[in-house]
């Protein structure tokens, strides 16, 4: 859920929401993800200019 005061712009659409199918990760992929996640500080965000 997201609070209404956090929304800057709302665009109505009749298209269905995108969904990403579940996938199974190998042990190696899971270990890589855990390592990369350990390098990212809590609260970090992606910011583009």
C-alpha positions in Angstrom: 0.0 0.0 0.0 1.1 3.6 -0.7 -0.2 6.7 1.0 -2.1 9.1 -1.3 0.2 12.0 -0.2 3.1 10.1 -1.7 1.6 10.2 -5.2 2.7 13.0 -7.5 0.8 11.9 -10.6 -1.9 9.4 -11.3 -2.7 8.1 -14.8 -5.8 5.9 -15.2 -5.4 2.9 -17.5 -7.5 -0.1 -18.5 -4.4 -2.3 -19.1 -3.8 -5.1 -16.6 -0.9 -4.7 -14.1 2.4 -6.2 -15.2 3.4 -9.3 -13.3 6.7 -11.1 -13.1 6.5 -14.8 -13.0 8.1 -16.7 -10.1 11.5 -18.2 -10.9 13.7 -20.6 -9.0 17.2 -19.4 -8.2 20.2 -21.8 -8.2 22.3 -21.9 -5.0 25.0 -19.9 -6.8 22.5 -17.2 -7.9 21.2 -16.9 -4.3 24.7 -16.6 -2.9 25.6 -13.9 -5.4 22.4 -12.0 -4.5 23.1 -12.3 -0.8 26.6 -11.0 -1.3 25.5 -8.0 -3.4 22.7 -7.2 -1.0 25.3 -7.1 1.9 27.2 -4.3 0.0 24.1 -2.1 -0.1 23.4 0.0 3.0 19.9 -0.1 4.6 17.8 2.8 3.2 19.8 3.1 0.0 17.8 4.2 -3.1 18.4 4.5 -6.8 18.5 8.1 -7.9 18.6 9.3 -11.5 19.2 12.7 -12.9 
